[in-house]
């Protein structure tokens, strides 16, 4: 079994088979993945990718968001 990254039954606290066919799984607390919050870390927020050039035109606002200069 490999649903939600859980490879064996003892790693599952609760699993519910929903009417739509989905199977949400709540792992045993010791089995759940560590998060940056668990480790008291504050990584930089990632940003969505922006196009520097669209339809052959330089998008100066997007360049500024990316920290680039059109020159």
Predicted model as a PDB file, atoms N, CA, C, CB and O in Angstrom, pLDDT in the B-factor column:
MODEL        1                                                                  
ATOM      1  N   UNK A   1       0.851  -1.194   0.000  1.00 42.00           N  
ATOM      2  CA  UNK A   1       0.000   0.000   0.000  1.00 42.00           C  
ATOM      3  C   UNK A   1       0.881   1.237   0.000  1.00 42.00           C  
ATOM      4  CB  UNK A   1      -0.960   0.010   1.227  1.00 42.00           C  
ATOM      5  O   UNK A   1       1.782   1.357   0.830  1.00 42.00           O  
ATOM      6  N   UNK A   2       0.633   2.149  -0.916  1.00 44.00           N  
ATOM      7  CA  UNK A   2       1.403   3.376  -0.957  1.00 44.00           C  
ATOM      8  C   UNK A   2       0.473   4.549  -1.269  1.00 44.00           C  
ATOM      9  CB  UNK A   2       2.538   3.277  -2.003  1.00 44.00           C  
ATOM     10  O   UNK A   2       0.507   5.094  -2.372  1.00 44.00           O  
ATOM     11  N   UNK A   3      -0.338   4.926  -0.320  1.00 55.00           N  
ATOM     12  CA  UNK A   3      -1.222   6.072  -0.464  1.00 55.00           C  
ATOM     13  C   UNK A   3      -0.746   7.147   0.491  1.00 55.00           C  
ATOM     14  CB  UNK A   3      -2.710   5.690  -0.191  1.00 55.00           C  
ATOM     15  O   UNK A   3      -0.476   6.870   1.660  1.00 55.00           O  
ATOM     16  N   UNK A   4      -0.642   8.356   0.006  1.00 57.00           N  
ATOM     17  CA  UNK A   4      -0.195   9.488   0.818  1.00 57.00           C  
ATOM     18  C   UNK A   4       1.184   9.241   1.405  1.00 57.00           C  
ATOM     19  CB  UNK A   4      -1.192   9.767   1.935  1.00 57.00           C  
ATOM     20  O   UNK A   4       1.490   9.745   2.486  1.00 57.00           O  
ATOM     21  N   UNK A   5       2.030   8.467   0.707  1.00 66.00           N  
ATOM     22  CA  UNK A   5       3.384   8.223   1.168  1.00 66.00           C  
ATOM     23  C   UNK A   5       3.485   7.216   2.299  1.00 66.00           C  
ATOM     24  CB  UNK A   5       3.988   9.495   1.598  1.00 66.00           C  
ATOM     25  O   UNK A   5       4.555   7.063   2.887  1.00 66.00           O  
ATOM     26  N   UNK A   6       2.418   6.539   2.612  1.00 69.00           N  
ATOM     27  CA  UNK A   6       2.430   5.551   3.698  1.00 69.00           C  
ATOM     28  C   UNK A   6       2.591   4.169   3.070  1.00 69.00           C  
ATOM     29  CB  UNK A   6       1.114   5.630   4.572  1.00 69.00           C  
ATOM     30  O   UNK A   6       1.805   3.771   2.212  1.00 69.00           O  
ATOM     31  N   UNK A   7       3.613   3.451   3.506  1.00 72.00           N  
ATOM     32  CA  UNK A   7       3.929   2.181   2.873  1.00 72.00           C  
ATOM     33  C   UNK A   7       3.359   0.953   3.579  1.00 72.00           C  
ATOM     34  CB  UNK A   7       5.392   2.044   2.779  1.00 72.00           C  
ATOM     35  O   UNK A   7       3.283  -0.117   2.976  1.00 72.00           O  
ATOM     36  N   UNK A   8       2.958   1.086   4.848  1.00 80.00           N  
ATOM     37  CA  UNK A   8       2.420  -0.076   5.550  1.00 80.00           C  
ATOM     38  C   UNK A   8       1.273   0.315   6.475  1.00 80.00           C  
ATOM     39  CB  UNK A   8       3.521  -0.769   6.348  1.00 80.00           C  
ATOM     40  O   UNK A   8       1.179   1.465   6.903  1.00 80.00           O  
ATOM     41  N   UNK A   9       0.414  -0.631   6.778  1.00 83.00           N  
ATOM     42  CA  UNK A   9      -0.788  -0.366   7.580  1.00 83.00           C  
ATOM     43  C   UNK A   9      -0.517   0.195   8.974  1.00 83.00           C  
ATOM     44  CB  UNK A   9      -1.570  -1.624   7.717  1.00 83.00           C  
ATOM     45  O   UNK A   9      -1.286   1.048   9.417  1.00 83.00           O  
ATOM     46  N   UNK A  10       0.525  -0.225   9.696  1.00 84.00           N  
ATOM     47  CA  UNK A  10       0.754   0.359  11.022  1.00 84.00           C  
ATOM     48  C   UNK A  10       1.030   1.876  10.993  1.00 84.00           C  
ATOM     49  CB  UNK A  10       1.918  -0.346  11.683  1.00 84.00           C  
ATOM     50  O   UNK A  10       0.966   2.532  12.032  1.00 84.00           O  
ATOM     51  N   UNK A  11       1.330   2.424   9.825  1.00 82.00           N  
ATOM     52  CA  UNK A  11       1.564   3.862   9.708  1.00 82.00           C  
ATOM     53  C   UNK A  11       0.291   4.676   9.549  1.00 82.00           C  
ATOM     54  CB  UNK A  11       2.463   4.129   8.551  1.00 82.00           C  
ATOM     55  O   UNK A  11       0.350   5.901   9.447  1.00 82.00           O  
ATOM     56  N   UNK A  12      -0.877   4.004   9.525  1.00 86.00           N  
ATOM     57  CA  UNK A  12      -2.150   4.687   9.315  1.00 86.00           C  
ATOM     58  C   UNK A  12      -2.940   4.769  10.622  1.00 86.00           C  
ATOM     59  CB  UNK A  12      -2.977   3.963   8.235  1.00 86.00           C  
ATOM     60  O   UNK A  12      -3.195   3.753  11.270  1.00 86.00           O  
ATOM     61  N   UNK A  13      -3.317   5.972  10.994  1.00 87.00           N  
ATOM     62  CA  UNK A  13      -4.187   6.174  12.156  1.00 87.00           C  
ATOM     63  C   UNK A  13      -5.641   5.988  11.739  1.00 87.00           C  
ATOM     64  CB  UNK A  13      -3.971   7.585  12.777  1.00 87.00           C  
ATOM     65  O   UNK A  13      -6.387   5.232  12.361  1.00 87.00           O  
ATOM     66  N   UNK A  14      -6.043   6.706  10.651  1.00 88.00           N  
ATOM     67  CA  UNK A  14      -7.417   6.651  10.168  1.00 88.00           C  
ATOM     68  C   UNK A  14      -7.424   6.768   8.646  1.00 88.00           C  
ATOM     69  CB  UNK A  14      -8.276   7.774  10.811  1.00 88.00           C  
ATOM     70  O   UNK A  14      -6.667   7.555   8.078  1.00 88.00           O  
ATOM     71  N   UNK A  15      -8.268   5.994   7.995  1.00 87.00           N  
ATOM     72  CA  UNK A  15      -8.479   6.101   6.557  1.00 87.00           C  
ATOM     73  C   UNK A  15      -9.982   6.031   6.320  1.00 87.00           C  
ATOM     74  CB  UNK A  15      -7.713   4.969   5.765  1.00 87.00           C  
ATOM     75  O   UNK A  15     -10.674   5.199   6.907  1.00 87.00           O  
ATOM     76  N   UNK A  16     -10.481   6.909   5.456  1.00 88.00           N  
ATOM     77  CA  UNK A  16     -11.925   6.957   5.183  1.00 88.00           C  
ATOM     78  C   UNK A  16     -12.128   6.858   3.678  1.00 88.00           C  
ATOM     79  CB  UNK A  16     -12.579   8.271   5.753  1.00 88.00           C  
ATOM     80  O   UNK A  16     -11.629   7.697   2.927  1.00 88.00           O  
ATOM     81  N   UNK A  17     -12.853   5.846   3.236  1.00 88.00           N  
ATOM     82  CA  UNK A  17     -13.183   5.724   1.827  1.00 88.00           C  
ATOM     83  C   UNK A  17     -14.402   6.584   1.555  1.00 88.00           C  
ATOM     84  CB  UNK A  17     -13.438   4.240   1.426  1.00 88.00           C  
ATOM     85  O   UNK A  17     -15.491   6.298   2.052  1.00 88.00           O  
ATOM     86  N   UNK A  18     -14.223   7.652   0.757  1.00 90.00           N  
ATOM     87  CA  UNK A  18     -15.307   8.597   0.500  1.00 90.00           C  
ATOM     88  C   UNK A  18     -16.167   8.147  -0.676  1.00 90.00           C  
ATOM     89  CB  UNK A  18     -14.744   9.991   0.232  1.00 90.00           C  
ATOM     90  O   UNK A  18     -15.740   7.319  -1.480  1.00 90.00           O  
ATOM     91  N   UNK A  19     -17.367   8.686  -0.774  1.00 90.00           N  
ATOM     92  CA  UNK A  19     -18.319   8.331  -1.826  1.00 90.00           C  
ATOM     93  C   UNK A  19     -17.783   8.634  -3.215  1.00 90.00           C  
ATOM     94  CB  UNK A  19     -19.624   9.063  -1.616  1.00 90.00           C  
ATOM     95  O   UNK A  19     -18.203   8.006  -4.186  1.00 90.00           O  
ATOM     96  N   UNK A  20     -16.855   9.596  -3.329  1.00 92.00           N  
ATOM     97  CA  UNK A  20     -16.313   9.974  -4.634  1.00 92.00           C  
ATOM     98  C   UNK A  20     -15.094   9.141  -5.021  1.00 92.00           C  
ATOM     99  CB  UNK A  20     -15.946  11.445  -4.634  1.00 92.00           C  
ATOM    100  O   UNK A  20     -14.459   9.411  -6.041  1.00 92.00           O  
ATOM    101  N   UNK A  21     -14.762   8.130  -4.216  1.00 89.00           N  
ATOM    102  CA  UNK A  21     -13.659   7.238  -4.537  1.00 89.00           C  
ATOM    103  C   UNK A  21     -12.322   7.651  -3.949  1.00 89.00           C  
ATOM    104  CB  UNK A  21     -13.528   7.137  -5.997  1.00 89.00           C  
ATOM    105  O   UNK A  21     -11.338   6.925  -4.092  1.00 89.00           O  
ATOM    106  N   UNK A  22     -12.265   8.792  -3.296  1.00 88.00           N  
ATOM    107  CA  UNK A  22     -11.012   9.232  -2.687  1.00 88.00           C  
ATOM    108  C   UNK A  22     -10.788   8.521  -1.360  1.00 88.00           C  
ATOM    109  CB  UNK A  22     -11.014  10.756  -2.482  1.00 88.00           C  
ATOM    110  O   UNK A  22     -11.735   8.078  -0.710  1.00 88.00           O  
ATOM    111  N   UNK A  23      -9.538   8.422  -0.974  1.00 86.00           N  
ATOM    112  CA  UNK A  23      -9.179   7.750   0.263  1.00 86.00           C  
ATOM    113  C   UNK A  23      -8.240   8.646   1.075  1.00 86.00           C  
ATOM    114  CB  UNK A  23      -8.518   6.377  -0.028  1.00 86.00           C  
ATOM    115  O   UNK A  23      -7.023   8.476   1.021  1.00 86.00           O  
ATOM    116  N   UNK A  24      -8.802   9.605   1.831  1.00 86.00           N  
ATOM    117  CA  UNK A  24      -7.941  10.435   2.674  1.00 86.00           C  
ATOM    118  C   UNK A  24      -7.393   9.600   3.828  1.00 86.00           C  
ATOM    119  CB  UNK A  24      -8.717  11.669   3.214  1.00 86.00           C  
ATOM    120  O   UNK A  24      -8.104   8.793   4.426  1.00 86.00           O  
ATOM    121  N   UNK A  25      -6.117   9.812   4.125  1.00 84.00           N  
ATOM    122  CA  UNK A  25      -5.447   9.031   5.162  1.00 84.00           C  
ATOM    123  C   UNK A  25      -4.828   9.967   6.187  1.00 84.00           C  
ATOM    124  CB  UNK A  25      -4.369   8.108   4.551  1.00 84.00           C  
ATOM    125  O   UNK A  25      -4.147  10.930   5.833  1.00 84.00           O  
ATOM    126  N   UNK A  26      -5.069   9.678   7.454  1.00 84.00           N  
ATOM    127  CA  UNK A  26      -4.433  10.393   8.557  1.00 84.00           C  
ATOM    128  C   UNK A  26      -3.348   9.475   9.101  1.00 84.00           C  
ATOM    129  CB  UNK A  26      -5.476  10.798   9.682  1.00 84.00           C  
ATOM    130  O   UNK A  26      -3.647   8.439   9.696  1.00 84.00           O  
ATOM    131  N   UNK A  27      -2.073   9.857   8.898  1.00 82.00           N  
ATOM    132  CA  UNK A  27      -1.004   8.984   9.371  1.00 82.00           C  
ATOM    133  C   UNK A  27      -0.846   9.050  10.885  1.00 82.00           C  
ATOM    134  CB  UNK A  27       0.307   9.352   8.700  1.00 82.00           C  
ATOM    135  O   UNK A  27      -1.277  10.007  11.528  1.00 82.00           O  
ATOM    136  N   UNK A  28      -0.222   8.017  11.439  1.00 84.00           N  
ATOM    137  CA  UNK A  28       0.147   8.032  12.848  1.00 84.00           C  
ATOM    138  C   UNK A  28       1.063   9.238  13.034  1.00 84.00           C  
ATOM    139  CB  UNK A  28       0.851   6.677  13.296  1.00 84.00           C  
ATOM    140  O   UNK A  28       1.924   9.488  12.191  1.00 84.00           O  
ATOM    141  N   UNK A  29       0.896   9.984  14.115  1.00 80.00           N  
ATOM    142  CA  UNK A  29       1.625  11.246  14.282  1.00 80.00           C  
ATOM    143  C   UNK A  29       3.139  11.088  14.153  1.00 80.00           C  
ATOM    144  CB  UNK A  29       1.301  11.845  15.628  1.00 80.00           C  
ATOM    145  O   UNK A  29       3.813  11.998  13.669  1.00 80.00           O  
ATOM    146  N   UNK A  30       3.670   9.970  14.570  1.00 79.00           N  
ATOM    147  CA  UNK A  30       5.117   9.762  14.448  1.00 79.00           C  
ATOM    148  C   UNK A  30       5.528   9.483  13.003  1.00 79.00           C  
ATOM    149  CB  UNK A  30       5.561   8.606  15.346  1.00 79.00           C  
ATOM    150  O   UNK A  30       6.717   9.539  12.688  1.00 79.00           O  
ATOM    151  N   UNK A  31       4.584   9.186  12.125  1.00 73.00           N  
ATOM    152  CA  UNK A  31       4.871   8.849  10.734  1.00 73.00           C  
ATOM    153  C   UNK A  31       4.682  10.026   9.774  1.00 73.00           C  
ATOM    154  CB  UNK A  31       3.992   7.707  10.303  1.00 73.00           C  
ATOM    155  O   UNK A  31       5.101   9.963   8.618  1.00 73.00           O  
ATOM    156  N   UNK A  32       4.049  11.100  10.257  1.00 75.00           N  
ATOM    157  CA  UNK A  32       3.769  12.204   9.332  1.00 75.00           C  
ATOM    158  C   UNK A  32       5.063  12.957   8.992  1.00 75.00           C  
ATOM    159  CB  UNK A  32       2.724  13.177   9.945  1.00 75.00           C  
ATOM    160  O   UNK A  32       5.976  13.015   9.815  1.00 75.00           O  
ATOM    161  N   UNK A  33       5.145  13.529   7.794  1.00 78.00           N  
ATOM    162  CA  UNK A  33       6.345  14.244   7.378  1.00 78.00           C  
ATOM    163  C   UNK A  33       6.583  15.489   8.235  1.00 78.00           C  
ATOM    164  CB  UNK A  33       6.239  14.635   5.906  1.00 78.00           C  
ATOM    165  O   UNK A  33       5.638  16.166   8.639  1.00 78.00           O  
ATOM    166  N   UNK A  34       7.829  15.774   8.499  1.00 84.00           N  
ATOM    167  CA  UNK A  34       8.184  16.987   9.239  1.00 84.00           C  
ATOM    168  C   UNK A  34       7.970  18.204   8.342  1.00 84.00           C  
ATOM    169  CB  UNK A  34       9.659  16.925   9.742  1.00 84.00           C  
ATOM    170  O   UNK A  34       8.189  18.139   7.132  1.00 84.00           O  
ATOM    171  N   UNK A  35       7.547  19.296   8.935  1.00 87.00           N  
ATOM    172  CA  UNK A  35       7.366  20.545   8.194  1.00 87.00           C  
ATOM    173  C   UNK A  35       8.386  21.560   8.691  1.00 87.00           C  
ATOM    174  CB  UNK A  35       5.912  21.094   8.354  1.00 87.00           C  
ATOM    175  O   UNK A  35       9.031  21.357   9.719  1.00 87.00           O  
ATOM    176  N   UNK A  36       8.521  22.645   7.954  1.00 89.00           N  
ATOM    177  CA  UNK A  36       9.433  23.693   8.403  1.00 89.00           C  
ATOM    178  C   UNK A  36       8.967  24.288   9.721  1.00 89.00           C  
ATOM    179  CB  UNK A  36       9.555  24.788   7.346  1.00 89.00           C  
ATOM    180  O   UNK A  36       9.789  24.724  10.528  1.00 89.00           O  
ATOM    181  N   UNK A  37       7.657  24.313   9.949  1.00 88.00           N  
ATOM    182  CA  UNK A  37       7.126  24.805  11.218  1.00 88.00           C  
ATOM    183  C   UNK A  37       7.508  23.892  12.373  1.00 88.00           C  
ATOM    184  CB  UNK A  37       5.612  24.939  11.142  1.00 88.00           C  
ATOM    185  O   UNK A  37       7.783  24.366  13.476  1.00 88.00           O  
ATOM    186  N   UNK A  38       7.527  22.572  12.126  1.00 87.00           N  
ATOM    187  CA  UNK A  38       7.942  21.629  13.155  1.00 87.00           C  
ATOM    188  C   UNK A  38       9.388  21.878  13.574  1.00 87.00           C  
ATOM    189  CB  UNK A  38       7.776  20.194  12.659  1.00 87.00           C  
ATOM    190  O   UNK A  38       9.747  21.686  14.736  1.00 87.00           O  
ATOM    191  N   UNK A  39      10.216  22.307  12.619  1.00 90.00           N  
ATOM    192  CA  UNK A  39      11.635  22.525  12.885  1.00 90.00           C  
ATOM    193  C   UNK A  39      11.945  23.968  13.237  1.00 90.00           C  
ATOM    194  CB  UNK A  39      12.453  22.113  11.692  1.00 90.00           C  
ATOM    195  O   UNK A  39      13.110  24.346  13.364  1.00 90.00           O  
ATOM    196  N   UNK A  40      10.888  24.785  13.398  1.00 91.00           N  
ATOM    197  CA  UNK A  40      11.022  26.196  13.744  1.00 91.00           C  
ATOM    198  C   UNK A  40      11.890  26.952  12.734  1.00 91.00           C  
ATOM    199  CB  UNK A  40      11.612  26.335  15.142  1.00 91.00           C  
ATOM    200  O   UNK A  40      12.738  27.763  13.108  1.00 91.00           O  
ATOM    201  N   UNK A  41      11.662  26.670  11.444  1.00 90.00           N  
ATOM    202  CA  UNK A  41      12.374  27.341  10.364  1.00 90.00           C  
ATOM    203  C   UNK A  41      11.427  28.305   9.650  1.00 90.00           C  
ATOM    204  CB  UNK A  41      12.962  26.310   9.366  1.00 90.00           C  
ATOM    205  O   UNK A  41      10.213  28.100   9.648  1.00 90.00           O  
ATOM    206  N   UNK A  42      11.974  29.334   9.058  1.00 89.00           N  
ATOM    207  CA  UNK A  42      11.175  30.304   8.304  1.00 89.00           C  
ATOM    208  C   UNK A  42      11.822  30.524   6.939  1.00 89.00           C  
ATOM    209  CB  UNK A  42      11.047  31.655   9.083  1.00 89.00           C  
ATOM    210  O   UNK A  42      12.529  31.515   6.751  1.00 89.00           O  
ATOM    211  N   UNK A  43      11.594  29.618   5.978  1.00 88.00           N  
ATOM    212  CA  UNK A  43      12.192  29.793   4.652  1.00 88.00           C  
ATOM    213  C   UNK A  43      11.558  30.964   3.911  1.00 88.00           C  
ATOM    214  CB  UNK A  43      12.045  28.510   3.827  1.00 88.00           C  
ATOM    215  O   UNK A  43      10.448  31.393   4.223  1.00 88.00           O  
ATOM    216  N   UNK A  44      12.298  31.475   2.912  1.00 86.00           N  
ATOM    217  CA  UNK A  44      11.758  32.560   2.094  1.00 86.00           C  
ATOM    218  C   UNK A  44      10.527  32.079   1.339  1.00 86.00           C  
ATOM    219  CB  UNK A  44      12.825  33.087   1.107  1.00 86.00           C  
ATOM    220  O   UNK A  44      10.477  30.938   0.881  1.00 86.00           O  
ATOM    221  N   UNK A  45       9.544  32.947   1.213  1.00 80.00           N  
ATOM    222  CA  UNK A  45       8.330  32.616   0.468  1.00 80.00           C  
ATOM    223  C   UNK A  45       8.675  32.493  -1.009  1.00 80.00           C  
ATOM    224  CB  UNK A  45       7.222  33.690   0.690  1.00 80.00           C  
ATOM    225  O   UNK A  45       9.300  33.387  -1.580  1.00 80.00           O  
ATOM    226  N   UNK A  46       8.272  31.391  -1.627  1.00 79.00           N  
ATOM    227  CA  UNK A  46       8.475  31.221  -3.053  1.00 79.00           C  
ATOM    228  C   UNK A  46       7.411  32.008  -3.800  1.00 79.00           C  
ATOM    229  CB  UNK A  46       8.439  29.727  -3.447  1.00 79.00           C  
ATOM    230  O   UNK A  46       6.287  32.166  -3.324  1.00 79.00           O  
ATOM    231  N   UNK A  47       7.779  32.496  -4.971  1.00 71.00           N  
ATOM    232  CA  UNK A  47       6.860  33.287  -5.783  1.00 71.00           C  
ATOM    233  C   UNK A  47       6.490  32.514  -7.037  1.00 71.00           C  
ATOM    234  CB  UNK A  47       7.481  34.651  -6.152  1.00 71.00           C  
ATOM    235  O   UNK A  47       7.220  31.623  -7.471  1.00 71.00           O  
ATOM    236  N   UNK A  48       5.364  32.859  -7.606  1.00 73.00           N  
ATOM    237  CA  UNK A  48       4.936  32.253  -8.855  1.00 73.00           C  
ATOM    238  C   UNK A  48       5.873  32.707  -9.972  1.00 73.00           C  
ATOM    239  CB  UNK A  48       3.462  32.625  -9.178  1.00 73.00           C  
ATOM    240  O   UNK A  48       6.404  33.817  -9.936  1.00 73.00           O  
ATOM    241  N   UNK A  49       6.068  31.846 -10.954  1.00 77.00           N  
ATOM    242  CA  UNK A  49       6.890  32.180 -12.108  1.00 77.00           C  
ATOM    243  C   UNK A  49       6.193  33.277 -12.910  1.00 77.00           C  
ATOM    244  CB  UNK A  49       7.152  30.925 -12.992  1.00 77.00           C  
ATOM    245  O   UNK A  49       4.982  33.225 -13.126  1.00 77.00           O  
ATOM    246  N   UNK A  50       6.954  34.252 -13.340  1.00 79.00           N  
ATOM    247  CA  UNK A  50       6.388  35.308 -14.183  1.00 79.00           C  
ATOM    248  C   UNK A  50       7.155  35.354 -15.496  1.00 79.00           C  
ATOM    249  CB  UNK A  50       6.437  36.692 -13.466  1.00 79.00           C  
ATOM    250  O   UNK A  50       8.350  35.061 -15.538  1.00 79.00           O  
ATOM    251  N   UNK A  51       6.476  35.717 -16.541  1.00 85.00           N  
ATOM    252  CA  UNK A  51       7.083  35.795 -17.865  1.00 85.00           C  
ATOM    253  C   UNK A  51       7.796  37.134 -18.029  1.00 85.00           C  
ATOM    254  CB  UNK A  51       6.017  35.608 -18.968  1.00 85.00           C  
ATOM    255  O   UNK A  51       7.155  38.179 -17.912  1.00 85.00           O  
ATOM    256  N   UNK A  52       9.107  37.137 -18.299  1.00 86.00           N  
ATOM    257  CA  UNK A  52       9.799  38.401 -18.533  1.00 86.00           C  
ATOM    258  C   UNK A  52       9.469  38.986 -19.909  1.00 86.00           C  
ATOM    259  CB  UNK A  52      11.304  38.204 -18.401  1.00 86.00           C  
ATOM    260  O   UNK A  52       9.536  40.198 -20.112  1.00 86.00           O  
ATOM    261  N   UNK A  53       9.110  38.101 -20.856  1.00 86.00           N  
ATOM    262  CA  UNK A  53       8.753  38.545 -22.207  1.00 86.00           C  
ATOM    263  C   UNK A  53       7.477  37.826 -22.613  1.00 86.00           C  
ATOM    264  CB  UNK A  53       9.911  38.268 -23.235  1.00 86.00           C  
ATOM    265  O   UNK A  53       7.396  36.599 -22.547  1.00 86.00           O  
ATOM    266  N   UNK A  54       6.473  38.606 -23.036  1.00 87.00           N  
ATOM    267  CA  UNK A  54       5.227  38.033 -23.541  1.00 87.00           C  
ATOM    268  C   UNK A  54       4.894  38.675 -24.870  1.00 87.00           C  
ATOM    269  CB  UNK A  54       4.067  38.226 -22.532  1.00 87.00           C  
ATOM    270  O   UNK A  54       4.968  39.894 -25.025  1.00 87.00           O  
ATOM    271  N   UNK A  55       4.528  37.842 -25.825  1.00 90.00           N  
ATOM    272  CA  UNK A  55       4.169  38.313 -27.174  1.00 90.00           C  
ATOM    273  C   UNK A  55       5.247  39.223 -27.757  1.00 90.00           C  
ATOM    274  CB  UNK A  55       2.826  39.059 -27.139  1.00 90.00           C  
ATOM    275  O   UNK A  55       4.939  40.203 -28.435  1.00 90.00           O  
ATOM    276  N   UNK A  56       6.517  38.893 -27.488  1.00 90.00           N  
ATOM    277  CA  UNK A  56       7.634  39.656 -28.040  1.00 90.00           C  
ATOM    278  C   UNK A  56       7.903  40.979 -27.343  1.00 90.00           C  
ATOM    279  CB  UNK A  56       7.388  39.914 -29.471  1.00 90.00           C  
ATOM    280  O   UNK A  56       8.742  41.752 -27.805  1.00 90.00           O  
ATOM    281  N   UNK A  57       7.215  41.258 -26.244  1.00 89.00           N  
ATOM    282  CA  UNK A  57       7.408  42.526 -25.528  1.00 89.00           C  
ATOM    283  C   UNK A  57       7.957  42.271 -24.131  1.00 89.00           C  
ATOM    284  CB  UNK A  57       6.082  43.311 -25.443  1.00 89.00           C  
ATOM    285  O   UNK A  57       7.526  41.344 -23.445  1.00 89.00           O  
ATOM    286  N   UNK A  58       8.910  43.098 -23.715  1.00 88.00           N  
ATOM    287  CA  UNK A  58       9.485  42.994 -22.377  1.00 88.00           C  
ATOM    288  C   UNK A  58       8.461  43.477 -21.364  1.00 88.00           C  
ATOM    289  CB  UNK A  58      10.804  43.811 -22.265  1.00 88.00           C  
ATOM    290  O   UNK A  58       7.910  44.569 -21.508  1.00 88.00           O  
ATOM    291  N   UNK A  59       8.207  42.689 -20.360  1.00 87.00           N  
ATOM    292  CA  UNK A  59       7.271  43.029 -19.288  1.00 87.00           C  
ATOM    293  C   UNK A  59       8.070  43.636 -18.129  1.00 87.00           C  
ATOM    294  CB  UNK A  59       6.457  41.762 -18.817  1.00 87.00           C  
ATOM    295  O   UNK A  59       8.563  42.917 -17.259  1.00 87.00           O  
ATOM    296  N   UNK A  60       8.191  44.962 -18.129  1.00 87.00           N  
ATOM    297  CA  UNK A  60       9.049  45.635 -17.153  1.00 87.00           C  
ATOM    298  C   UNK A  60       8.605  45.401 -15.719  1.00 87.00           C  
ATOM    299  CB  UNK A  60       9.081  47.114 -17.430  1.00 87.00           C  
ATOM    300  O   UNK A  60       9.449  45.258 -14.834  1.00 87.00           O  
ATOM    301  N   UNK A  61       7.297  45.359 -15.467  1.00 87.00           N  
ATOM    302  CA  UNK A  61       6.809  45.084 -14.107  1.00 87.00           C  
ATOM    303  C   UNK A  61       7.283  43.711 -13.630  1.00 87.00           C  
ATOM    304  CB  UNK A  61       5.264  45.159 -14.059  1.00 87.00           C  
ATOM    305  O   UNK A  61       7.697  43.548 -12.482  1.00 87.00           O  
ATOM    306  N   UNK A  62       7.214  42.730 -14.527  1.00 85.00           N  
ATOM    307  CA  UNK A  62       7.653  41.386 -14.165  1.00 85.00           C  
ATOM    308  C   UNK A  62       9.160  41.341 -13.922  1.00 85.00           C  
ATOM    309  CB  UNK A  62       7.268  40.391 -15.259  1.00 85.00           C  
ATOM    310  O   UNK A  62       9.628  40.640 -13.025  1.00 85.00           O  
ATOM    311  N   UNK A  63       9.912  42.089 -14.721  1.00 86.00           N  
ATOM    312  CA  UNK A  63      11.359  42.140 -14.507  1.00 86.00           C  
ATOM    313  C   UNK A  63      11.680  42.737 -13.137  1.00 86.00           C  
ATOM    314  CB  UNK A  63      12.041  42.963 -15.619  1.00 86.00           C  
ATOM    315  O   UNK A  63      12.563  42.242 -12.435  1.00 86.00           O  
ATOM    316  N   UNK A  64      10.972  43.788 -12.759  1.00 85.00           N  
ATOM    317  CA  UNK A  64      11.196  44.412 -11.451  1.00 85.00           C  
ATOM    318  C   UNK A  64      10.882  43.436 -10.326  1.00 85.00           C  
ATOM    319  CB  UNK A  64      10.340  45.681 -11.304  1.00 85.00           C  
ATOM    320  O   UNK A  64      11.624  43.367  -9.346  1.00 85.00           O  
ATOM    321  N   UNK A  65       9.790  42.677 -10.452  1.00 82.00           N  
ATOM    322  CA  UNK A  65       9.447  41.670  -9.426  1.00 82.00           C  
ATOM    323  C   UNK A  65      10.522  40.606  -9.315  1.00 82.00           C  
ATOM    324  CB  UNK A  65       8.100  41.009  -9.747  1.00 82.00           C  
ATOM    325  O   UNK A  65      10.746  40.048  -8.241  1.00 82.00           O  
ATOM    326  N   UNK A  66      11.194  40.323 -10.438  1.00 82.00           N  
ATOM    327  CA  UNK A  66      12.242  39.319 -10.451  1.00 82.00           C  
ATOM    328  C   UNK A  66      13.590  39.901 -10.022  1.00 82.00           C  
ATOM    329  CB  UNK A  66      12.356  38.706 -11.833  1.00 82.00           C  
ATOM    330  O   UNK A  66      14.578  39.175  -9.908  1.00 82.00           O  
ATOM    331  N   UNK A  67      13.623  41.222  -9.784  1.00 83.00           N  
ATOM    332  CA  UNK A  67      14.858  41.877  -9.387  1.00 83.00           C  
ATOM    333  C   UNK A  67      15.821  42.107 -10.527  1.00 83.00           C  
ATOM    334  CB  UNK A  67      15.527  41.081  -8.344  1.00 83.00           C  
ATOM    335  O   UNK A  67      17.031  42.189 -10.314  1.00 83.00           O  
ATOM    336  N   UNK A  68      15.286  42.215 -11.764  1.00 84.00           N  
ATOM    337  CA  UNK A  68      16.112  42.416 -12.950  1.00 84.00           C  
ATOM    338  C   UNK A  68      15.881  43.789 -13.553  1.00 84.00           C  
ATOM    339  CB  UNK A  68      15.827  41.338 -13.985  1.00 84.00           C  
ATOM    340  O   UNK A  68      14.858  44.429 -13.307  1.00 84.00           O  
ATOM    341  N   UNK A  69      16.846  44.231 -14.347  1.00 81.00           N  
ATOM    342  CA  UNK A  69      16.789  45.539 -15.002  1.00 81.00           C  
ATOM    343  C   UNK A  69      16.763  45.309 -16.512  1.00 81.00           C  
ATOM    344  CB  UNK A  69      18.010  46.448 -14.585  1.00 81.00           C  
ATOM    345  O   UNK A  69      17.582  44.541 -17.017  1.00 81.00           O  
ATOM    346  N   UNK A  70      15.847  45.952 -17.255  1.00 74.00           N  
ATOM    347  CA  UNK A  70      15.767  45.703 -18.692  1.00 74.00           C  
ATOM    348  C   UNK A  70      16.983  46.192 -19.479  1.00 74.00           C  
ATOM    349  CB  UNK A  70      14.541  46.353 -19.236  1.00 74.00           C  
ATOM    350  O   UNK A  70      17.138  45.831 -20.646  1.00 74.00           O  
ATOM    351  N   UNK A  71      17.826  46.984 -18.883  1.00 71.00           N  
ATOM    352  CA  UNK A  71      18.980  47.547 -19.608  1.00 71.00           C  
ATOM    353  C   UNK A  71      20.085  46.555 -19.861  1.00 71.00           C  
ATOM    354  CB  UNK A  71      19.540  48.700 -18.854  1.00 71.00           C  
ATOM    355  O   UNK A  71      21.103  46.904 -20.458  1.00 71.00           O  
TER     356      UNK A  71                                                      
ENDMDL                                                                          
END                                                                             
